[in-house]
């Protein structure tokens, strides 16, 4: 006779917490202090390392770092090493009596792996850790909320839940944030996306994946791409800060997807940086003194785009402009009963208020094209839609990012299925 699924969450939480021995607030003195990182902290920038690897983080971690970021891609790398094969066998034994269907089993295993790995990072570094939901939850409000609450219950002291920017994800984030759970709302690419997220979802953190924006320009032959992502990040920082000052949000801006050490210097002063270990090392290798690091939140960098016409045709302006029409749209949306809206209702609302290029109802064919492209869209495939203003570049980048995460999630799920088949 199968076990009652109503007891599953509690049993998994007990399994995860068994042997967990955190030292909250006791490890700071065991890590070195670095004057260069300290200068960034003095400028108001929280410092996170963008890795789930304990070995990589251990080489760079200092007292100035406060958090680690994991995601489907980073956790998949850890899982593919085989280090969690025996754990997966134990998880299978835990789940077997509940007779879950395949989807339920994959969701639970992914949840356990993310939470387990996150707890190990908390133990080692006393860090806050961003833990990511399975990509199957990106379009399911209720499941996304449910798993976020379960993550929080596992480690309320240190876990931050990552939820992606989708219509369902936005509504889920609002519910989770209202429950007092810190959310890192991920896969943002523009000031206007983060304006929406900060006003409606009100998470702890919003993001700009700046390195991918620079890559889009370079890979599509529009220029060298320099400072495109930086412009978007600084514009988003300004928009979010203004909302904070007006009392409309408490969200903080994360600069993510750093590709060069110099970008750390060039974005000094933003709320948060989540920096890959390789880029953190590059920043140190610049040989800067603390006095050479200054606040850059009002910097006016020259864009690495060859022609002014390219900005309009590729809709690069959607990355850093928050138009008046969007502000009016959000004013109207806040008058709605948001708890009653579905994801489809949200898409329809934006379309009805001439903002449908931000929250786009993608077709199956468009999703297929994006998946084949990978993280960076090919302009030739989207030129007509961009020029007709049916989609924004930020929305297109969001689609590519989500599909990329889905592919990494699939690779991890496939590894899990392989290990489980061998353990039966």
C-alpha positions as CSV (number, residue, x, y, z in Angstrom):
1,X,0.0,0.0,0.0
2,X,1.4,3.4,-1.0
3,X,2.3,6.0,1.6
4,X,0.1,9.1,1.9
5,X,1.6,11.8,-0.3
6,X,0.4,14.4,2.3
7,X,3.3,13.3,4.5
8,X,6.0,13.5,1.7
9,X,7.1,17.1,2.2
10,X,7.6,16.6,5.9
11,X,9.6,13.4,5.4
12,X,11.8,15.0,2.8
13,X,12.5,18.0,5.0
14,X,13.5,15.7,7.8
15,X,15.7,13.8,5.4
16,X,17.4,17.0,4.3
17,X,17.9,18.4,7.7
18,X,19.3,15.2,9.1
19,X,23.0,15.8,9.9
20,X,22.8,19.5,8.8
21,X,25.1,21.4,11.2
22,X,25.2,25.1,10.3
23,X,27.2,27.6,12.2
24,X,25.2,30.8,11.7
25,X,27.2,33.9,12.4
26,X,30.2,31.9,13.7
27,X,32.4,31.5,10.6
28,X,33.3,35.1,9.7
29,X,36.6,35.1,11.5
30,X,37.7,32.0,9.7
31,X,37.8,33.7,6.3
32,X,40.3,36.4,5.2
33,X,39.4,40.0,4.6
34,X,40.3,41.6,1.2
35,X,40.6,45.4,0.9
36,X,39.6,45.5,-2.7
37,X,36.3,43.6,-2.1
38,X,35.9,45.7,1.0
39,X,35.9,48.9,-1.0
40,X,33.0,47.6,-3.1
41,X,31.1,46.8,0.0
42,X,31.7,50.3,1.3
43,X,30.2,51.6,-2.0
44,X,27.0,49.7,-1.1
45,X,27.5,46.6,-3.3
46,X,26.6,43.2,-1.9
47,X,29.0,40.5,-3.2
48,X,27.9,37.1,-4.3
49,X,29.8,34.3,-6.1
50,X,28.0,32.9,-9.0
51,X,28.8,29.2,-8.5
52,X,27.6,26.1,-6.8
53,X,31.1,24.6,-6.7
54,X,32.5,24.4,-3.2
55,X,36.0,24.0,-4.6
56,X,35.8,27.2,-6.8
57,X,34.1,29.2,-4.1
58,X,36.7,28.1,-1.5
59,X,39.5,29.6,-3.5
60,X,37.9,33.1,-3.5
61,X,35.6,33.4,-0.5
62,X,36.4,36.3,1.8
63,X,34.6,38.0,4.6
64,X,33.1,40.4,2.1
65,X,31.1,37.8,0.2
66,X,27.7,37.0,1.6
67,X,25.9,34.7,-0.9
68,X,26.3,32.0,-3.5
69,X,24.1,31.6,-6.6
70,X,23.1,28.2,-7.9
71,X,20.9,27.4,-10.9
72,X,19.9,24.5,-13.2
73,X,23.1,24.9,-15.2
74,X,25.5,25.1,-12.2
75,X,23.8,22.2,-10.3
76,X,23.8,20.1,-13.5
77,X,27.6,20.4,-13.7
78,X,27.8,19.1,-10.1
79,X,25.4,16.3,-10.8
80,X,27.2,15.2,-14.0
81,X,30.4,14.7,-12.0
82,X,28.8,11.7,-10.3
83,X,29.3,13.0,-6.8
84,X,25.6,12.7,-6.1
85,X,24.9,9.3,-7.6
86,X,24.8,7.5,-4.2
87,X,22.6,10.3,-2.8
88,X,20.2,9.8,-5.7
89,X,19.9,6.1,-4.9
90,X,19.0,7.1,-1.3
91,X,16.5,9.6,-2.6
92,X,14.9,6.9,-4.8
93,X,14.5,4.7,-1.8
94,X,12.9,7.5,0.1
95,X,10.4,8.2,-2.6
96,X,9.6,4.6,-3.8
97,X,6.9,3.9,-1.1
98,X,4.9,7.0,-2.3
99,X,4.4,5.5,-5.8
100,X,4.9,8.9,-7.6
101,X,4.4,9.3,-11.3
102,X,7.4,10.3,-13.4
103,X,6.8,14.1,-13.2
104,X,6.3,14.0,-9.5
105,X,9.4,12.0,-9.0
106,X,11.6,14.3,-11.1
107,X,10.3,17.4,-9.3
108,X,11.0,15.9,-5.9
109,X,14.5,14.7,-6.8
110,X,15.4,18.0,-8.3
111,X,14.1,19.7,-5.2
112,X,16.1,17.5,-2.9
113,X,19.3,17.8,-4.9
114,X,19.0,21.6,-5.0
115,X,18.2,21.8,-1.3
116,X,20.9,19.3,-0.3
117,X,23.6,21.0,-2.3
118,X,22.4,24.4,-0.9
119,X,22.7,23.1,2.7
120,X,26.2,21.9,2.1
121,X,27.1,25.4,0.9
122,X,25.5,27.0,3.9
123,X,27.5,24.7,6.2
124,X,30.8,25.5,4.5
125,X,30.5,29.2,4.0
126,X,27.6,30.3,6.2
127,X,26.4,31.9,3.0
128,X,23.0,32.9,1.8
129,X,22.2,30.5,-1.1
130,X,19.9,31.1,-4.1
131,X,18.2,27.7,-4.8
132,X,16.3,27.3,-8.1
133,X,13.0,25.7,-8.8
134,X,12.6,23.0,-11.6
135,X,11.9,24.6,-14.9
136,X,8.6,22.7,-15.1
137,X,7.3,25.1,-12.5
138,X,7.9,28.2,-14.6
139,X,4.4,28.2,-15.9
140,X,2.5,26.9,-12.9
141,X,1.7,29.4,-10.2
142,X,0.5,27.0,-7.5
143,X,3.4,24.5,-7.8
144,X,5.9,27.3,-7.9
145,X,4.5,28.8,-4.7
146,X,4.3,25.4,-3.0
147,X,7.9,24.5,-3.7
148,X,9.2,27.9,-2.7
149,X,7.5,27.5,0.7
150,X,9.1,24.1,1.0
151,X,12.6,25.5,0.2
152,X,12.1,28.2,2.8
153,X,11.1,25.6,5.4
154,X,14.3,23.6,4.8
155,X,16.5,26.6,5.6
156,X,14.7,29.8,6.5
157,X,17.9,31.3,7.8
158,X,19.8,31.2,4.5
159,X,17.8,30.1,1.4
160,X,16.7,32.5,-1.2
161,X,14.3,31.1,-3.8
162,X,14.9,31.7,-7.5
163,X,11.8,32.1,-9.7
164,X,12.1,33.0,-13.4
165,X,10.4,35.9,-15.1
166,X,7.4,34.5,-16.8
167,X,3.7,35.5,-16.4
168,X,3.2,32.6,-13.9
169,X,6.5,33.3,-12.3
170,X,5.6,36.9,-11.7
171,X,2.3,36.0,-10.0
172,X,4.0,33.2,-8.0
173,X,6.8,35.6,-6.8
174,X,4.1,38.1,-5.6
175,X,2.5,35.3,-3.4
176,X,5.8,34.0,-2.1
177,X,7.2,37.5,-1.3
178,X,3.9,38.3,0.5
179,X,4.5,35.2,2.7
180,X,7.8,36.8,3.8
181,X,10.1,34.5,1.8
182,X,13.1,36.1,0.0
183,X,12.9,35.7,-3.8
184,X,15.6,36.2,-6.4
185,X,13.5,36.8,-9.5
186,X,15.8,35.7,-12.2
187,X,16.1,35.9,-16.0
188,X,15.6,39.7,-16.2
189,X,17.3,41.6,-19.0
190,X,16.0,45.1,-18.9
191,X,15.0,48.1,-16.8
192,X,11.4,47.8,-17.9
193,X,11.2,44.1,-17.0
194,X,12.6,44.8,-13.6
195,X,10.3,47.8,-13.2
196,X,7.4,45.4,-13.7
197,X,8.9,42.7,-11.4
198,X,9.7,45.2,-8.6
199,X,6.3,46.8,-8.6
200,X,4.1,43.7,-9.0
201,X,6.2,40.8,-7.7
202,X,8.1,42.8,-5.1
203,X,10.9,40.2,-4.6
204,X,14.0,40.7,-2.6
205,X,16.1,40.8,-5.8
206,X,15.8,41.4,-9.5
207,X,18.4,40.7,-12.2
208,X,20.0,41.9,-15.4
209,X,22.0,39.2,-17.2
210,X,24.3,41.8,-18.7
211,X,26.9,39.6,-20.4
212,X,24.4,38.0,-22.6
213,X,23.3,41.4,-23.9
214,X,26.8,42.3,-24.9
215,X,27.1,38.9,-26.6
216,X,23.9,39.5,-28.5
217,X,25.3,42.6,-30.1
218,X,28.7,41.1,-30.9
219,X,27.4,37.7,-32.1
220,X,24.9,39.4,-34.5
221,X,27.5,41.7,-36.0
222,X,26.1,44.9,-34.6
223,X,29.3,46.0,-33.0
224,X,31.6,44.8,-30.3
225,X,28.8,44.9,-27.7
226,X,30.7,46.7,-25.1
227,X,28.7,48.4,-22.4
228,X,25.3,47.4,-23.7
229,X,24.6,45.2,-20.7
230,X,26.2,47.8,-18.4
231,X,23.7,50.4,-19.7
232,X,20.8,48.1,-19.1
233,X,22.0,47.3,-15.6
234,X,22.6,50.9,-14.6
235,X,19.2,51.9,-16.0
236,X,17.5,49.1,-14.1
237,X,19.4,50.1,-10.9
238,X,18.1,53.6,-11.3
239,X,14.5,52.5,-11.9
240,X,14.5,50.1,-9.0
241,X,16.2,52.6,-6.7
242,X,13.5,55.2,-7.6
243,X,10.8,52.7,-6.7
244,X,12.4,52.0,-3.4
245,X,12.6,55.7,-2.6
246,X,8.9,56.1,-3.4
247,X,8.1,53.2,-1.1
248,X,6.7,51.1,-3.9
249,X,9.2,48.2,-3.6
250,X,12.1,46.9,-1.5
251,X,13.7,45.0,-4.4
252,X,17.5,45.3,-4.9
253,X,19.2,45.1,-8.3
254,X,21.6,42.3,-9.1
255,X,24.1,42.5,-11.9
256,X,24.5,39.0,-13.3
257,X,26.2,37.2,-16.1
258,X,29.5,39.0,-15.8
259,X,31.9,38.1,-18.7
260,X,35.0,40.3,-17.9
261,X,36.8,41.4,-14.7
262,X,36.5,45.0,-15.8
263,X,32.8,44.9,-15.5
264,X,33.1,44.6,-11.8
265,X,35.0,47.9,-11.7
266,X,32.6,49.5,-14.2
267,X,29.4,48.7,-12.2
268,X,30.7,49.5,-8.7
269,X,28.0,50.8,-6.5
270,X,25.0,48.7,-7.8
271,X,23.1,46.9,-5.2
272,X,24.4,43.4,-5.8
273,X,26.9,41.6,-8.0
274,X,26.9,37.9,-8.5
275,X,30.3,37.1,-10.0
276,X,31.5,33.9,-11.6
277,X,34.8,32.7,-9.9
278,X,36.8,33.2,-13.2
279,X,35.6,36.8,-13.4
280,X,36.3,37.5,-9.7
281,X,39.9,36.3,-10.3
282,X,40.2,38.5,-13.4
283,X,39.0,41.5,-11.4
284,X,41.7,40.9,-8.9
285,X,44.3,40.5,-11.6
286,X,43.6,44.1,-12.9
287,X,45.9,45.2,-10.1
288,X,43.6,48.0,-8.9
289,X,44.0,49.6,-5.5
290,X,40.9,50.3,-3.4
291,X,41.3,54.0,-4.2
292,X,40.9,53.3,-7.9
293,X,37.4,51.8,-7.3
294,X,34.7,54.4,-7.3
295,X,30.9,54.5,-7.6
296,X,29.9,54.1,-11.3
297,X,26.1,54.1,-10.9
298,X,25.8,57.4,-12.9
299,X,28.5,56.5,-15.5
300,X,27.8,57.4,-19.1
301,X,29.6,54.7,-21.1
302,X,29.9,54.7,-24.9
303,X,27.9,51.9,-26.5
304,X,29.8,49.4,-28.6
305,X,27.1,49.5,-31.4
306,X,28.3,50.3,-34.9
307,X,25.2,52.2,-36.2
308,X,22.5,54.3,-34.5
309,X,20.0,52.5,-36.8
310,X,20.9,49.1,-35.2
311,X,19.7,50.3,-31.8
312,X,16.2,50.9,-33.2
313,X,16.1,47.9,-35.5
314,X,17.2,45.4,-32.9
315,X,15.2,47.3,-30.2
316,X,18.2,47.7,-28.0
317,X,16.3,50.6,-26.4
318,X,13.9,48.2,-24.7
319,X,16.8,47.2,-22.5
320,X,17.2,50.6,-20.7
321,X,14.0,52.7,-21.3
322,X,11.0,52.5,-19.0
323,X,8.3,54.2,-21.2
324,X,5.5,56.3,-19.8
325,X,3.0,53.8,-21.3
326,X,4.4,51.0,-19.1
327,X,4.2,53.1,-16.0
328,X,0.5,53.8,-16.8
329,X,-0.1,50.1,-17.5
330,X,1.4,49.2,-14.1
331,X,-0.7,51.9,-12.4
332,X,-3.8,50.2,-13.8
333,X,-2.6,46.7,-13.0
334,X,-2.1,47.6,-9.4
335,X,-5.8,48.5,-9.2
336,X,-6.7,45.0,-10.3
337,X,-7.2,42.1,-7.8
338,X,-3.9,40.5,-8.7
339,X,-4.6,37.4,-6.5
340,X,-7.5,36.6,-8.8
341,X,-5.5,36.9,-12.1
342,X,-4.2,33.9,-14.0
343,X,-1.0,33.9,-16.0
344,X,-3.2,34.2,-19.2
345,X,-5.1,37.1,-17.7
346,X,-1.8,38.9,-17.1
347,X,-0.7,38.4,-20.7
348,X,-4.0,39.7,-21.9
349,X,-3.8,42.8,-19.6
350,X,-0.4,43.8,-21.0
351,X,-1.6,43.3,-24.5
352,X,-4.7,45.4,-23.9
353,X,-2.5,48.2,-22.6
354,X,-0.1,48.3,-25.5
355,X,2.6,46.5,-23.6
356,X,2.3,43.1,-25.2
357,X,5.9,43.1,-26.5
358,X,7.2,42.6,-22.9
359,X,5.0,39.7,-21.8
360,X,4.7,37.7,-25.0
361,X,2.5,34.6,-25.6
362,X,5.1,32.6,-27.5
363,X,4.0,30.1,-30.1
364,X,5.4,26.5,-30.1
365,X,7.3,27.3,-33.3
366,X,8.9,30.3,-31.7
367,X,9.9,28.3,-28.7
368,X,11.4,25.7,-30.9
369,X,13.5,28.2,-32.8
370,X,14.7,29.8,-29.6
371,X,15.7,26.4,-28.1
372,X,17.7,25.6,-31.2
373,X,19.5,29.0,-31.0
374,X,20.6,28.7,-27.4
375,X,21.1,31.6,-25.0
376,X,21.8,34.2,-27.7
377,X,19.1,34.8,-30.3
378,X,20.0,35.1,-33.9
379,X,18.7,38.5,-35.1
380,X,17.9,37.2,-38.6
381,X,15.2,34.9,-37.1
382,X,13.4,37.7,-35.2
383,X,14.1,40.8,-37.3
384,X,10.5,41.2,-38.5
385,X,8.9,40.7,-35.1
386,X,11.4,43.1,-33.5
387,X,10.9,45.8,-36.2
388,X,7.1,45.5,-36.0
389,X,7.4,45.9,-32.2
390,X,5.5,42.7,-31.5
391,X,8.3,41.6,-29.3
392,X,11.0,43.4,-27.3
393,X,14.6,42.3,-27.3
394,X,14.4,41.9,-23.5
395,X,11.5,39.5,-24.0
396,X,13.4,37.6,-26.6
397,X,16.5,37.3,-24.4
398,X,14.2,36.0,-21.6
399,X,12.8,33.3,-23.8
400,X,16.3,32.2,-24.8
401,X,17.5,32.1,-21.2
402,X,14.5,30.1,-20.0
403,X,14.9,27.6,-22.9
404,X,18.6,27.3,-22.1
405,X,17.8,26.5,-18.4
406,X,15.3,23.9,-19.6
407,X,17.9,22.1,-21.6
408,X,20.3,22.0,-18.6
409,X,17.4,20.8,-16.4
410,X,16.7,18.1,-19.0
411,X,20.3,17.0,-18.9
412,X,20.2,16.7,-15.1
413,X,16.9,14.9,-15.2
414,X,18.3,12.4,-17.8
415,X,21.3,11.8,-15.5
416,X,18.9,11.1,-12.6
417,X,16.9,8.7,-14.7
418,X,20.1,6.9,-15.7
419,X,21.3,6.6,-12.1
420,X,17.9,5.4,-11.0
421,X,17.7,2.8,-13.7
422,X,21.0,1.4,-12.6
423,X,20.1,1.3,-8.9
424,X,16.9,-0.7,-9.3
